[in-house]
Amino acid sequence: MIEIKNVSKWYGSFQVLTDCTTSVKKGEVVVVCGPSGSGKSTLIKTVNALEPFQKGEIYVDGAAVHDKATNLPKLRSRVGMVFQHFELFPHLSVTENLMLGQVKVLNRSKDEAREKGLKYLDRVGLIAHKDKFPGQLSGGQQQRVAIARALSMDPIVMLFDEPTSALDPEMVGEVLDVMVDLAKEGMTMMCVTHEMGFARKVSHRVIFMDQGRIVEDCPKDDFFDKPDERSDRAKYFLSKILAH
């Protein structure tokens, strides 16, 4: 579903990604982790060209992200993206937020967009809040609306960029529960997250990054249960997070 080949990216003279190669199969859940500044968010944003890259190739369901001829808005409409900071329109109601992309990008009728949006809002447990504005919701509720909005576009893959890092600890669980359900239903997912419990529970593979490189790319059981086989950098990372 996602193929990343030798991707490198620079900001001016500073290299943020170096020869990153990995792939995500249909129905696979891959967690990308690593220390702050390791390039995790940048890597996931290259998948739907929110971050341009100077070298390498990326394919999403066969479409070449790096090809200038590729219709990127069309591609992005098929790739759901959930950000750290919700990115909801504050002046629109929850229902209007859910409908906007469907109407503007997918050319759905307002009735169809409303029906589909409310279906997913119900699915994330927030149908009672359909007429509220984002500012009237908690952070966890806003993030669940953002997930419902992404799902309303019928994505073939979902990208999550640290979806719980801006939330109060007690709200993290409600967002992770939705993500766990998605994983169980077979949604192809690539998640940048520090939630190692989530990674252990639902991921198939773990990618560990450091200084813009993919240092580890292995099945989750190998990553967590065979620390002696990991690189020194990954071992150190694991020792810090698993100790607590």
N, C-alpha and C positions, 0 to 999 in steps of 0.2 A: 504493500500500500504506500509506504514511504521508503524511498531509497536516497541515501545521502552518500555521495562519492567525493572523497578528497576535497572537502569544502574548506576554504581558507577565507578569512575576512580581515581587513585592516581598517582602522580609523586613522587616517593619515599614515604616519609611519609606525603606529602601534598595532601589532597583530593581535586580534582578539580570538580568532579561531585558526587552528593549524591542522590541515590535512585530516579533517573529521570525516570518518566513514562509518556508517551503520545503516540498518534498515529496520523497518517495522512491518511485520506481516499483518494481513487482514485478521481482525479479531484479537490482536496482541495488545497487551498493556505494557508499555515500557516507561520506567521511571528514570529521569535524568537527575542525578544529584551531584554534590560536590561543594567545596567551599565557596563563599561569596567571591564574585569576580572571576569565576573559573570559565565563564562563557556559556553557561547553561541556558539562560534566557535568550541570549543572542542566537544560539544554535536553533532553538525551537522557533524563533521568529523568522529564521531564514526559510523554514519549511513552506510558509505561505508568502514569502517575499516581503514580509513587513520589514525585514532587514536585508538590504542588498548584500551580495557577497561577490568577491572579485575573482575567485578561482573555484573550480569544481562543478559538480552537477547535482541537482536534486530533482527527483521525480515523485509526483504524488498521483497514484493510480494511473501511471503511464504518462501523465502530462509533465513536460519539462519546465520546471520553475525558472531555470536559468536561461531559457530561450526567449529572446526579446519578442518573438512572434506569439508567445503564449498569452492568452487572454487572462490576465491576472485577476481582475474582478470576478470573472466567472469561476476561476479556480478557487478563490477565497470564499466564494459563496458555498462551496462544497467542503470547506475545511473550517469546522467550528473552533473558535478561539476564545478562551476564558482567561482574562488578565488578573493581575494582582488587585487592581483597583476598579473592579466592576465595569467601569466605562458606560454606565447607563446615562441616558439623557435626563437631567434633573427636571426639565420643564414638561416632560411627557409622563403620562400615567404608566403604570406597570404594563397594562394591556397595550398601550400605544408603543412602548419600547419593544414589546414582543412582535408587533405587527410591522414596524417600519422597514426592517431589512427585507422581509418577505415581499412587501408591496413594491419597494424601490428596486430591489435586486432581482427577485424571482418573478416579478410581475404578477403576483397573486392578487386576486380580488380582496377587498378589505374584509368581506365576510369570511372568506376562506382563511385569510391570515389570522383573523381574530379566533376562529374556531381552532386552528392548529396551535396558536400561541397559548390559548387557555387550556388546551389539552396538556401541554407540557408544563404549564404553570401548576395545574392540578397534580401532575406527576411529581413535582418537587415540593408539593405540600403547601402551596401558597395561594390557592384559588380564592380564598377569602380576602386577599389583598389586591385583587385585580384592579381596583379603581384608585388605589393609593398612588402617591408619588414616591420615587426612590428615597427622598429625604425623610419619609415617614417610616421607613423600614430599618431594621438593624443591619449591620454589615453582613451577617450570615445570610439574612433574607435577600439582601441585594445580590449577593454572589449566586444564590440559587436562582434568582430571576435571570441573571446573566447566563447561567447554564441553560435555563429553559429557552432563552432567546437564541442561543447557539443551536440548540436541538431543533428549534422551529424551522431552521433552514435545511433540515434533512441532510446533515453532514455525513460524509463517508469516513471522516476521521475527526477526532477531537484533540485539540492541543490545549494544555493547561499550563499557564506560566505562574507558578507559585500562587495558586488560587486561594490559599488559606493564610498566607503570611501577613496580610493586613488585618486579620480578624482577631477579636478577643478570643482567648483560649476556649471559652465555653461555646463559642459559635463554630469552632473548627469542625467538630463532629458532625454537625448537621449538613455541612457542605461535603465532607468526606463520605457520608452515608449515600448521598446522591451519586457520587463518583463510583462508589463500590457497586451500586445497583447497575450503573451503566456498564461497568466492566463485566459484571455477571451476565449481562444481556449480549455481550460479544462486541461492544463498540470498540473500534480501533482507537487506542489512546496513547498519546505521548505526554507525559506529565513531568514538569520541573517542580520538584517539591522537596521540602525538608522533613516531611512526615514519614518517617521510616516505618512506623507501624502500618501505615497505608501501603507503603512499598512492599512490605513483607506479606501483607494480606492478599493483595490483588495483582501485583505486577507479575509478568512472566520473566521479564529481564530487567536488569539494572545497568544503566550507563553511568559511570563515574567520571567526572571531568576535573581537570586541574590545569590552570594556566592555558586555557584555550584548546586543550587536547583531550581526546577521549582516552583515558588511561585504562579503564575497565569496561568491558561490554560482555556480560555473562548472565546465565540464568540466576534468578534471585536467590535460590537456595545456595548456589556456589558463593554468591557475594556475601551473604550473611553468615553462612554456616561453615565456610572454609576460609577463614581470614588468613591462614598461613599461606594460602595460594595467591593472595592478592598482592598488589604492589605496595611498597612501603607507604606511599602517600594515602592509598585507600585504607591500609591497616590503621594508620594514625587517625584518619577520619572516623573509621568504625569504632576505634577504641574510645573516642570522645563521645560519640552519640549513643553507643550501646552500653556504656558504663552507667547511664542513668535510666 
